[in-house]
C-alpha cells in the first residue's frame, strides 16, 4: 500500500531475518536479530556516487528532497512534499536551480509524486533503483536528503523491519523534516525506498529512530504510470500532522472520528494519535470499538524505537484490542486507525489496566540478576509460526555462568538467549522429560548486554510466566 505521515516502531528492532529453532522454526522479519554495519570506505563511496543525484525541493510552504531517476530531469519525491502546488523549485547539489512541473501523483493516496525539470537538462546524474523484494531486515541503510534545509546530509542505519501488510520499510537511519522524498539506499548505492515519514510528536519534531520508506515495487509501478502518461495529475489532499491527545488510564472512553482531518498513515489509512505515561512491567489493555469502521490499533513507545505492537480484530467483530506488558517507563502513543485506505467513521477508545492473573511460584535461589513476572497474551509480538514472545535484557560479564529459568503453570515455555549482536547462545524447550518449563545454563562470552526471548512452544501458548536469571 502507500504513504503519508508519522508513526510506528518495531518490537525487536535488531532480531535477524531468520533464526531456526528446534523443529525448523524461524523468527520472522519483525524479529530480526542481526545488524549490519558499514565501513567508512563504503559509506563514502555510496555518498560520492549518489549525492549528486539527490535534490532539494522547495515550495511556497515548505520542502523536502527528491531523487533524479531519469537523466533528462525526472524527479521522484513524496506527494506531501509538493502538496497541491503545480510548480516547485528544485536545487541540484552543483548549485543549479530549476523550476519543475509536478507531472504525477501516486494513486490511492500513495505518497509519491513526480516532477519534470524545465529547461531540457541533459545527462544529469541518476539514482539506480534496486530490484523489488531485494531488501532484508538487518541490512545497512543510508538516507540522503535535506533535513532542516541542509542539503546533502547523510545518515546511516539498518533496515529494522519490513511491514508487508502495509508495504513499508522501517529504518533507524535518522530521517528528519526535509528528508521526506529522498532515497533510502543499500550498501551498493541503489534506491531501496523513498523516505516518507518519521515518528515524531508534531511538525517541528525530530527523529527518534523510527523512519519509514516506500519500497521499490510501489516506486517502479508509479514511475511506469508517470512515463506512460497514466499517473494522476490531481493532488489527493494534504497531510495532517495532528499531535497526540492525552488519554487517561481507566478513564471514561474517548469518542473519536476518523476523517479527512485525521493524520494519514503511509498506507493511506486515517489515524488519530493519543498518548499516555506507562511504567515498565505494567499490563495495559486498549480497546477500539466501532460500528462504522474496521478498527485497527497500533501502540508504540515515543522514547524507544524497539517497541511496536498492532491489532486488527482481537476485540471481536471488527473491533480491535491490544493487551500488552509495557517494556519501558515513559511516553507511549496509541494510533487509533482504520484497516482500509480512506475508511471514515466514529469509534470509541478506552485505555485500562489489567491484572496479570495468577503467577507461578517463585523458585528458590539467591543473587537473582533478573526476576520478571509477566503474561504472554494476545497483543504481544509473534514469531513466524504464530507463537507469542516477549524480550528481556540483563547485564553480564565475561566468564560468568548464569542459570535462566522460564516457568509457567499453563503453557509450554521456550527460551532463547542472545548476545547484544544477535548471536544465539542457547535455547531450550523442556528442562527435563515431562517438564514443560525451560532452563538454560550458559557461560557468558563477554561483558555487555544479553537478551532473553520468552516464548511459547506453539501458537496456543499464553498465560502467566516467571522468568529468573541467577
N, C-alpha and C positions, 0 to 999 in steps of 0.2 A: 504494500500500500504506500502511503506517501508522507508528507512532511508538514511541520508547522511551527512549534513554539518552544517550550521548555520541557524538562521532565525527569524522570526515572532513575535507574541505577541497576546494579547487579548484585546478587546476593553473595556469590563467591568470586568477586572481581579479581581474579587471579587464579581459580582451579583449572588444568589443560583441557584441550579439546576432548580428550578421552582418557579414561582411567579404568582399564579392565580389572574386574574383581573375580572372585570365585564364581564359577558358572558362566563366565564370559560377560559379566555385567559391564556396562560402560557408563561413565558420567557424561551427561550431555553438554552442549556448548555453553549453557549458562553456568556450568560448574567447572570451568576450565582451570587447570591447576598450574600450567607452565606459563612463564612470562618470557617474552623475547626482548632482547636489548640490542641496540645499535652501537657499533663502534663509531668513533669520531670521523674516520675517513668516509664511511658510508653516509653518515648524516651530511657531511659537507658536500659529497658528490651529488646526492639527491637534491640538495638545496641549489647548488650551482646549475644543475641541469633543468630543474623545474621552475624555479622562482621567476625567470624571465617571462614565463607563460601565465603567471598569476597576476591579475589586475585588481585595481581598486575601483569600485563603482560608487558614484555619488549621485544622490537625488536631492530634491529640494528639502526633504525632511530627514534624511539620514544617509545610510550607505552600507556597503559590505564589500565582499570580494567576489571574484569570478575566475574562471579558467578559460584560456583560449583553446578551443578544440578544433578549429579549422584555421589554416594559415592565412586565409583571406578575411579573418576577423569575426568569426562566430564565437560568442562568449556564452559559457554555461554558468548560471548562478541560481540563486533562490528566487522564487516568486515574491516572497515577503521582502527581499532586498529592493526590488524595483517597484513594488506596490502597484498602484494603478497608473503610474507615470508611463507615458509613451516614449519619452526620450530621456536618456540618462547620460552622465558624463563618465567616461572611462579613462583611467590613467594607467599607462604602462610603466614597468619598472625602469625603462630608459628615459622616463620623464615626458614622453609624448602623451598628449591628451586628445581624445576623440569624442565626438558625440556618437551615441549609439541608439538605434531604434529597437524597442522591445518587440520581438517578432513571434514570440510564442510563450504560452503558459502550460504547465502540466495540467492534465485532465483530472477531474475529481479532487480538486484542491491539492494535488501533488505539488509540493513546494519546490518546483523547478521553473526556471524561465530562461529564455534565450535572447541575447542581444546581438544585433548585427552592427558592426562599426561602420560609420560613414567615411567617405574619402577613399574607398577602394584600396585599403592597405594590402600589401602582398608580403609573402614569406615571413609571416610572424611566427615566433616560437609557439609550440603547441604542447599540450599535456596529453600523454598517451593513456588510454582507458584500459584498465585491467579486464581480463575476461570475466563474465558473470560467474558467480559462485566460486570464485577463487580465494575468497577471504576466509581466514581461520582464526578462531579465538586464540589469543596469546601471541599473534604475530605483531611485529612492530608496526606503528602507525605514526605518520608525520603530517602535521597540518601547517599549511602556509596561507597567510591571509593578511588582513589589515585591521587587527584588533585595535579599537580605540583610535582608528585613523593612522596607525603606524604600519605603513605598507611594507610588505616583505618580511613579516615576522614569522619565525619558525618555532613550532613546539613539537615535542616528541613524546610518545607514549606507546600503548599497545591497544589492540582490539580487545576490549573487555568482555563483550557479549554480542551475540547475533540474535536479534529478535525476528525469527522467521515469520511469526504471525503478523507482525506489524511492519515487516520489511524494513528494518533499521539496523545499522551498525552502531554499537556503542563503543566509545573510546574514552580513555583517561588523558589523552593528549589535550592540553589546555585549549579550549575553544571559547573565546570571549566575544563580546559585541564587536562586530566588524569582521569576524572570521566567517560569518554566515555566507554561503555561496562559494567559498573557496574549496580547494581539493583536500581530501584525506588521501594520503599516499602510502604505498608499501615501500619496502626497502629497495625496490628496483626503480622507484620514481614513477610508478604507474598510479593513476587515479583509481582508488577503490571505493570512493564515495564522495558525495557533496556534503560538506558540513552544513547542518541546517539548524541545530538547536543546542542549547545547553540547559542544564538545570540550574536555576537561579531563583531569586525571590522578587524579581521585578526588572524593569527595563534597564536600570542602572547597575544591576548586579553583575558580578564577575563569575568566573568559572570555579566550580567546586569539585572538579574531577569527573564530571558526568557530561559527556557530549554525544551528539548523535549525527549520523551521516546517512544520506540516501544511497543505497548500493547501486552497483553498475547495471544490474538488469533493468531497473527502472530508468536509469540515466540513458541507456542505449535506446530503449523504446521511445523515450521522449525526444531524443535527438533525431531519431528516424522520422518521427512525425513532423518535426521542425523542417528537416531537409526536404521532405515530400510536400510541404505546404499544408499539412493536415492538422497541425497543432492549433489549439485555441488561441485566439488573439485578444481574448477578453479576460481581464483580471477577475478572479473569483472572490474578492473580498479581502480586506486587510487582516493582519494578525493582531490579536488582542493579547496583552500581557497583564492580565488581572493578577494581582498579588494574593497570596493565601490569606484566608479569613480564619481567625482563631475559632476552634471548636472545643467545647468543654467535654471532659471525660465524665460520663454518667449524667450528662445534662439532658435537656429536652432535645428531641430530634430536630435537626436543621431542615427546613424546607427550601429546596433549591430548584433551579430550572436550567437545563442545557439549551442554548440557542445561539444565535449569531453574535451575541455579546460575550459569549464564553471564550476561553482560550481554545486553541486548536492543537491537537497532537500531530506529530508528523504523519500519521495515517489518515488525517482528515477528520477525525472524530473530535467532538467538543468535550471539554472538561472544565470543571471548576476546582480550584485548589483550596485546601483547608490545612491548618497547621495546629499542632499541639506539642506539649512538652512531655517526653516519655522518660522512663527510668530503665536502665539495663536490667533485664530479667523480668520486667513487667509483662504480664499477659493481657493483651487488649483484643477486643472484637470490634470490627467495623461492619455495619450493615447498611446497604444501599438498596432501597425498596422503591419500585416504580411500577405503575400500570401503563405507562406511556412509552418507555424506552427499555431496551435490553441493557440493564445496568452493568457497569464494569468498574472495578476498583483497582487502584494502584497505590501502593504505600512505599515511600522512600524516606531515607534519612537525609536531612538537609546538611548534616555535618560530616557524613561519611559516604564514600562512593561505593561501599561494599555491601549495600543492603537494598534489595528490591523484591517486592512480592506483588502479585496481582491475582485477581479472581474474576471470573465471569458469572457463573450461575450457581455457586455453592449455597446461596440463600434460598434456593427453591424457585421454581418457575424461571423468570428472567431476572431475579434479584441476585445481588452479589453479596458475599460475606467473606471477610478476612479475619482469621483468628490466629494471632502470632505472638510469640515471645520476643520482646524488643531486645536487640543485641547491644544497644548503646544508650547512654544517657544524653539527652539533647533534644533538638527540634526534629519532628517528623512532619512530613507533608502527605496528605491524602489527596489523590486525584479522583474526584467523582466524575466518571467518564461513561460514555456510551460505547457499546461494542462496534456499532456501524458508523461509517463515514456519514457526517451530516445529520445524524439522528438527533431529534429535539424532543423535549418533554420535561415534565415535572418529576421530582424524586424526593425521597426523604432519606436523610443521612444521620446515623447515630453512632457515637463512639462510646464504648463501655469497657469496663474491666471484667475479667472472668477468672474465677478460681481455677487453679490447675488440677483440682481434684486430689485424690489420694496419691501419695508418692511412695516409692519403695522405701523400706527401712534402710538407714544409713549403715554401710558396712563399718566394722570396727577398724581402727587404724589411727595413726598419728602422723603429724607432719604433712598434712594434705597441701599440695600445691594448688589444686583446683577442686572445688566441690560445687556442683551445679545441679539443682533440681529443675526439671522442665517438663514440657509436654510436646510430643510430636502430634500435630493436629492439622486438619485442612487449612490451607493458607500458608503453611511452611513451604520452602522450596522443595522441588522434587528432582531426583535423578532421572535419567532417560528411561528407566524401567518403571517410573511412576512412584517409587518409594520415597518417603519423606526424609528430610535430613535437616540438621542444624549444625553450625560450626562454632567451636570454642577455641581459644588460644591460651597458651601459657608460656612462660619464660623458662628456658632450661640452659644447662651448661654442658660443655664437652665432657664426656665420660660419665655423666650422671645416669643412673639406672632408674627408670620410672615404671610404675605399675598403673595402667589405665584400666578402669573398670566401668562398664556400662550395664546397669541393672534395670530391669523393668518386670513388673508382675503381669503385664498384659500384652506385650508384643515381643517378637523375636528380634533381639538387638543385633546391630552390626557396627563395628568400629573401624575407622581408618585413621592412621596417624601420618601427617605430612610435615616436612620442614617448611620454612618460610619461602623457599623457592619452588614449592610444589612437588618435591621429590617424595615418593611414598616410602615410608619407613616400616610400615607394618599394617596388618589388617586382621580382624578376627570375627568369626560368626558366633561360635559356641565355645565357651571356655572348657567344657567337658561334654562327653556324650550325655544327652538328655538334659543339659543345662543350656537354656536359650539366652542366658546372659553372656556378654562378651568381655574378654580381657586380653590386654597386651602387656608384655614386659619387654621394654626396649632400652638399650643403652644409647643415649643421645650422642650424635657425632660432633656437635659443635655448640658454641654459645649462641643464643638467639631465641627467636620466637618459633613456637611449634603450633600446629593446627590439628585439632581433633574433630573428625567428622562423625557426629552422632546420627546413626542411620537405622532404619528398619530393614529387615532382610527382604521384604517384598512390599508391594503396594498396599497391602491390607494393614500393615503395621502402624499403629498410632496409639498414643496414650502417654501416661506419666513415665518418667525415667529419672535415674540418678546417675550422674557422671562424676567420677572421682579420679584424680591424678595424684598419686602419692610417690 
